[in-house]
Amino acid sequence: MDASSCAYWHHRPAHRIRLGSPEAPPVLLVASAHDPVTPAEGARQLRRLLPGSRLITLENDYSHGVFASRGNACVDDNVAAYLVEGTVPPTDRRCAGPGLPEAP
């Protein structure tokens, strides 16, 4: 489903909350430190725009899919808590990654 399909949803919120406003719920962002598709700097910039939100960075990793695909308990446990309970960690987190490939 792409973002344009949201325009056709029948549900309309009773009260809209502007993204980044103090009453917006916190967002959990997850980034790989060396993601070749979506650079981590973009996640850091977005984190600064979203009050109360948190960023989990998987260090020493170059993959794009980080949650539930790399077997990293630090990432997976924090994301699962957010998805199930709606909680974010008290601070941004840096999780140890599997390591970067060595140059030939």
Backbone hydrogen bonds in HBPLUS format (Angstrom, degrees):
<---DONOR---> <-ACCEPTOR-->    atom                        ^
c    i                          cat <-CA-CA->   ^        H-A-AA   ^      H-
h    n   atom  resd res      DA  || num        DHA   H-A  angle D-A-AA Bond
n    s   type  num  typ     dist DA aas  dist angle  dist       angle   num
A0005-SER N   A0002-ASP O   3.09 MM   3  5.81 150.9  2.18 118.2 125.5     1
A0006-CYS N   A0003-ALA O   3.14 MM   3  5.65 151.5  2.22 111.9 119.5     2
A0007-ALA N   A0004-SER O   3.27 MM   3  5.82 151.4  2.35 111.2 117.7     3
A0008-TYR N   A0005-SER O   3.06 MM   3  5.63 160.1  2.10 116.0 121.9     4
A0009-TRP N   A0006-CYS O   3.16 MM   3  5.39 170.5  2.17 112.5 115.1     5
A0021-SER N   A0018-ARG O   2.96 MM   3  5.55 158.0  2.01 141.4 141.4     6
A0024-ALA N   A0021-SER O   3.03 MM   3  5.46 160.8  2.07 116.8 123.0     7
A0054-ARG N   A0027-VAL O   3.07 MM  27  6.54 153.3  2.14 157.7 165.6     8
A0029-LEU N   A0054-ARG O   2.88 MM  25  6.17 174.0  1.89 162.0 163.9     9
A0056-ILE N   A0029-LEU O   2.81 MM  27  6.16 161.7  1.84 153.4 158.6    10
A0031-ALA N   A0056-ILE O   2.87 MM  25  6.30 158.0  1.92 164.7 170.2    11
A0058-LEU N   A0031-ALA O   2.78 MM  27  6.22 162.2  1.81 158.3 164.4    12
A0035-ASP N   A0032-SER O   3.29 MM   3  5.14 159.3  2.33 117.4 112.0    13
A0033-ALA N   A0058-LEU O   2.92 MM  25  5.78 173.8  1.92 147.9 145.7    14
A0034-HIS N   A0061-ASP O   3.04 MM  27  5.89 137.2  2.23 158.1 167.6    15
A0042-GLY N   A0039-PRO O   3.07 MM   3  5.81 142.7  2.21 119.1 126.6    16
A0043-ALA N   A0040-ALA O   3.02 MM   3  5.14 119.8  2.39  99.7 114.5    17
A0044-ARG N   A0040-ALA O   2.99 MM   4  6.38 155.8  2.05 153.8 161.0    18
A0045-GLN N   A0041-GLU O   2.93 MM   4  6.17 155.1  1.99 148.5 155.0    19
A0046-LEU N   A0042-GLY O   2.97 MM   4  6.17 160.7  2.01 146.2 151.5    20
A0047-ARG N   A0043-ALA O   2.87 MM   4  6.02 155.6  1.93 146.9 153.9    21
A0048-ARG N   A0044-ARG O   3.23 MM   4  6.50 149.1  2.34 142.0 148.3    22
A0049-LEU N   A0046-LEU O   2.94 MM   3  5.13 137.2  2.13 103.2 115.9    23
A0050-LEU N   A0047-ARG O   3.27 MM   3  5.37 154.2  2.34 103.4 110.7    24
A0053-SER N   A0050-LEU O   3.14 MM   3  5.64 159.2  2.19 135.4 137.8    25
A0093-ARG N   A0055-LEU O   2.93 MM  38  6.34 151.6  2.01 144.2 153.5    26
A0057-THR N   A0093-ARG O   2.89 MM  36  6.29 161.2  1.92 151.4 155.6    27
A0095-CYS N   A0057-THR O   2.82 MM  38  6.08 163.3  1.84 154.7 160.5    28
A0059-GLU N   A0095-CYS O   2.81 MM  36  5.91 155.8  1.86 166.8 171.8    29
A0097-GLY N   A0059-GLU O   2.84 MM  38  4.99 107.1  2.38 118.3 136.2    30
A0099-GLY N   A0060-ASN O   2.78 MM  39  4.66 144.0  1.91 162.0 159.5    31
A0076-ASP N   A0072-ASN O   2.83 MM   4  5.97 170.3  1.84 169.0 165.7    32
A0077-ASP N   A0073-ALA O   2.85 MM   4  5.52 163.8  1.88 140.3 145.6    33
A0079-VAL N   A0075-VAL O   2.98 MM   4  6.18 164.5  2.00 161.7 166.5    34
A0080-ALA N   A0076-ASP O   2.86 MM   4  5.92 159.9  1.90 148.2 154.4    35
A0081-ALA N   A0077-ASP O   3.04 MM   4  6.17 156.7  2.09 142.6 148.5    36
A0082-TYR N   A0078-ASN O   3.15 MM   4  6.38 149.9  2.25 139.7 147.5    37
A0083-LEU N   A0079-VAL O   2.89 MM   4  6.17 162.8  1.92 155.5 160.0    38
A0084-VAL N   A0080-ALA O   2.85 MM   4  5.90 160.8  1.89 153.8 158.7    39
A0085-GLU N   A0081-ALA O   2.84 MM   4  5.34 149.2  1.93 131.8 142.1    40
A0086-GLY N   A0082-TYR O   2.87 MM   4  4.27 131.1  2.12 109.0 120.2    41
